[in-house]
Amino acid sequence: METSSEKWICYFERPGPINTRKTLECCKRRADELGLSTVVVASLRGQSASLAVELFEGTGLEVVAVTIPPGAFWAVDSLTNDLWKDIPEFRMQKEEWEKAGLERVRMDMDAETESRLAGAGATVVRSTIPFYGIGTSLTARFKGLNYEQYFTEALRLISGGMIVCVEVAIMAADANAIPVDREVIVAAGTSMGLDTAVVMRPSTSLTFAAPGAGLEIREMIAIPREKPKYSPEGVGEEYR
């Protein structure tokens, strides 16, 4: 009986939204190879999910687009960490917002985009971020790392997008939008866009660490070789 296999992995030279289309193409290819039917896409404002719907048209792949609850904003004057300096797309985005005189930019998906995606056959999930919810709000006020942030810093060693892959899989499972007994493909990125993709057996938040039933990252599909430079100092300050 075969006990091992070899497969391809797509390595990007750096993280960022520039890798979004290629990440989705890799998801499509691996889903076809494995016979999987669901791709979970992290999509704050809907752009990545919209591209996924376009690229997957006619394939039978179900797109589950995961966004966050309303109330989170990018505070433009606080976008000063390395993430917004080193990644060209983010640097240009911040400059556009500054030229437009914007002080805060809504981070979640608006109702029009959500309706359009649903009309195109995608499932939209809006849920609390498992590792970036109440704990982050308390951190922003009282300082110091919370328990969840220690875990995310470990995932960041793989990629910033890996943190989000785990989060959106849990969010989709908690919303009963994906099965927890079958593998799915999950794609996410570094703040915006997509640059990381995995094959995963998802879990709900309650069973995340349960032996035999917890979340499992089973394959790497795409990942940036260079990791984002991001200090946990001031976590939450940019989201006010």
C-alpha positions in Angstrom: 0.0 0.0 0.0 1.3 3.5 -0.9 2.3 5.4 2.2 3.7 8.5 0.6 3.1 10.9 -2.2 4.8 13.9 -3.9 3.1 17.1 -5.0 3.8 20.6 -6.1 3.8 23.8 -4.0 3.7 27.3 -5.3 6.3 29.6 -3.6 5.8 33.4 -4.0 8.9 35.6 -3.6 7.1 37.9 -1.2 3.7 38.3 0.5 1.0 40.6 -0.7 -2.1 41.0 -2.9 0.0 40.7 -6.0 -0.3 37.0 -5.5 -4.1 36.8 -5.3 -4.9 35.5 -8.8 -2.1 32.9 -8.8 -3.2 31.7 -5.4 -6.7 31.1 -6.6 -5.5 29.4 -9.7 -3.4 27.0 -7.5 -6.6 26.4 -5.4 -8.5 25.5 -8.5 -5.8 23.1 -9.7 -5.4 21.3 -6.4 -9.2 21.1 -5.9 -9.5 19.4 -9.2 -6.6 17.0 -8.4 -8.1 16.0 -5.1 -11.8 16.1 -6.1 -12.6 18.7 -3.5 -15.7 20.9 -3.9 -15.2 23.8 -1.5 -12.8 26.7 -1.4 -12.9 29.0 1.7 -11.6 32.5 0.8 -10.7 35.2 3.3 -12.2 38.4 1.8 -12.5 41.4 4.0 -14.2 43.7 1.5 -15.1 41.2 -1.2 -12.4 41.7 -3.9 -10.7 38.3 -3.5 -14.0 36.5 -3.3 -15.3 38.2 -6.4 -12.2 37.1 -8.3 -12.7 33.6 -7.0 -16.2 33.5 -8.2 -15.0 34.6 -11.6 -12.1 32.2 -11.9 -14.1 29.2 -10.6 -17.1 29.7 -12.9 -18.2 26.5 -14.5 -16.0 24.3 -12.3 -18.6 23.3 -9.7 -16.4 24.7 -6.9 -18.3 26.3 -4.1 -16.9 29.6 -2.8 -17.3 30.4 0.9 -16.3 34.0 1.4 -15.4 34.9 5.0 -15.5 38.5 6.2 -15.6 40.1 9.6 -18.3 41.8 11.7 -18.9 45.6 11.1 -17.1 48.0 13.3 -13.5 47.5 12.3 -11.7 50.3 10.4 -8.3 51.0 9.2 -7.2 54.1 10.9 -5.0 55.6 8.1 -2.7 57.6 10.4 -1.9 54.5 12.4 -0.8 52.4 9.4 2.9 52.9 10.2 4.2 49.4 10.8 6.5 47.6 8.4 3.6 45.8 6.7 2.4 49.1 5.3 6.0 50.2 4.4 7.5 47.1 2.8 4.6 45.7 0.7 4.2 48.0 -2.4 0.5 47.4 -2.8 -0.2 48.4 0.8 2.1 51.5 0.6 0.2 52.6 -2.6 -3.2 51.9 -1.0 -2.3 54.0 2.0 -1.1 56.9 -0.2 -4.5 56.7 -2.1 -6.4 56.9 1.1 -4.3 59.9 2.3 -4.8 61.7 -1.0 -8.5 61.2 -0.7 -8.4 62.7 2.7 -9.7 59.5 4.4 -9.1 59.1 8.1 -10.8 55.8 8.5 -11.6 53.1 6.0 -14.2 50.4 6.5 -12.6 47.0 6.8 -15.5 44.6 6.3 -17.7 43.8 3.3 -20.6 46.2 2.5 -24.1 45.1 2.0 -24.0 45.6 -1.8 -20.9 43.4 -2.2 -22.4 40.8 0.1 -25.6 40.7 -1.9 -23.7 40.5 -5.3 -21.6 37.6 -4.1 -24.6 35.7 -2.8 -26.4 36.3 -6.1 -23.4 34.8 -7.9 -23.7 31.6 -5.8 -21.1 32.3 -3.1 -21.8 31.7 0.5 -20.9 34.8 2.6 -19.9 34.3 6.3 -19.6 37.2 8.7 -18.3 36.1 12.0 -16.0 37.1 15.0 -12.4 36.5 14.3 -11.3 33.6 16.6 -7.8 35.0 17.4 -8.6 38.7 17.0 -11.8 39.5 18.8 -12.4 40.5 22.4 -8.8 39.7 23.4 -7.5 42.2 20.9 -9.8 44.9 22.1 -8.6 44.4 25.6 -4.9 44.3 24.4 -5.4 47.6 22.6 -6.6 49.2 25.8 -4.5 47.5 28.5 -1.4 46.5 26.4 0.4 43.2 26.6 -0.1 40.0 24.5 -3.1 37.8 25.0 -3.1 34.0 24.8 -4.4 33.9 21.2 -1.6 36.2 20.0 1.1 33.8 21.2 -0.5 31.2 19.0 -0.8 33.5 16.0 2.9 34.5 16.3 3.7 30.8 15.9 1.6 30.6 12.8 3.3 33.7 11.5 6.5 31.7 11.2 4.8 30.0 8.3 3.1 33.1 6.8 0.8 35.9 7.8 -1.8 34.3 5.6 -1.6 31.0 7.6 -3.1 32.7 10.6 -6.0 33.9 8.5 -6.4 30.5 6.9 -7.0 28.9 10.3 -9.3 31.7 11.4 -11.6 31.7 8.4 -11.9 27.9 8.4 -13.1 28.1 12.0 -15.4 31.0 11.2 -17.0 29.1 8.3 -17.3 25.9 10.4 -18.9 27.8 13.3 -21.4 29.2 10.8 -22.2 25.7 9.5 -21.1 26.9 6.0 -18.6 24.1 5.5 -18.4 20.4 6.6 -16.0 19.5 9.4 -15.7 15.8 8.3 -14.3 16.5 4.8 -11.3 18.3 3.5 -11.6 21.8 2.1 -9.2 24.3 0.5 -8.6 27.5 2.3 -7.0 30.7 0.9 -6.0 33.8 2.8 -3.4 36.5 2.7 -1.4 39.2 4.5 -4.0 41.8 5.6 -5.5 42.1 2.1 -5.5 39.9 -1.0 -4.3 36.2 -1.0 -0.9 34.7 -0.8 -1.3 31.5 1.2 -3.4 28.4 0.5 -3.8 25.0 2.2 -5.8 21.8 2.2 -7.4 21.5 5.6 -9.7 19.5 7.7 -11.6 22.2 9.4 -13.2 22.3 12.9 -15.4 24.5 14.9 -13.9 26.8 17.6 -15.1 24.4 20.3 -13.4 21.4 18.8 -10.3 23.2 17.6 -7.9 21.3 19.8 -9.9 18.2 20.4 -7.9 15.0 19.8 -9.1 13.3 16.7 -11.6 16.0 15.8 -9.5 19.2 15.9 -8.4 21.3 12.9 -5.7 19.8 10.7 -3.5 21.5 8.1 -2.9 18.7 5.7 -1.2 20.2 2.7 0.5 23.4 1.7 -0.6 24.7 -1.8 0.9 28.2 -1.9 3.0 30.2 0.5 5.3 33.3 0.3 8.9 32.6 1.0 9.5 36.0 2.5 7.6 36.7 5.7 6.0 40.0 6.5 7.8 42.1 9.1 5.2 42.9 11.6 5.7 43.7 15.3 2.9 42.8 17.7 3.5 46.1 19.4 0.4 48.3 19.3 -1.8 45.4 18.1 -5.3 46.8 17.6 -4.2 50.4 17.3 -4.7 50.4 13.5 -8.2 49.1 14.0 -10.1 51.8 15.7 
